[in-house]
Amino acid sequence: MRRRSARVPAPRSRFAGFRFPPEVILVAVRWYLRYGLSYRDVEELLAERGITVEHVTLYRWVQRFTPLLIDA
């Protein structure tokens, strides 16, 4: 009888489960933090690039991912 080796699960990305790629999320959060833009300004900048995101979503991203950028 073969013995199965114990697998260590791969660490989940902090971006797993989000609709948008990490690059989009990070650039939006950076724009907000670095340039002092409003959420609606960032929403408009992304829309100009063909990415539809609500300002409330941007708020949630900033709340969730700012600590990642600070720790980096």
LINJOLIN-V272198 format. One record per pair of residues at least 12 apart in sequence whose C-alpha atoms are under 10 Angstrom apart, sorted by the first residue. I is the first residue (numbers start at 0). GAP is how many residues later the second one is. Records with the same first field share a line. If there is no record, write none. Layout:
I = GAP + GAP
This chain:
13 = 50 + 51 + 54
14 = 50
19 = 31 + 33
23 = 22 + 27
24 = 32 + 33 + 36 + 37 + 40
25 = 35 + 36 + 39 + 40 + 42 + 43
26 = 15 + 19
27 = 14 + 15 + 17 + 18 + 25 + 30 + 33 + 34
28 = 13 + 29 + 30 + 31 + 32 + 33 + 34 + 35 + 36 + 37 + 40
29 = 12 + 32 + 35 + 36 + 39
30 = 14
31 = 26 + 27 + 30
32 = 29 + 33 + 36
37 = 17 + 20 + 21
38 = 15 + 16 + 17 + 18 + 19 + 20 + 23
39 = 13 + 14 + 15 + 16 + 18 + 19
40 = 14
41 = 12 + 13 + 16
42 = 12 + 13 + 14 + 15
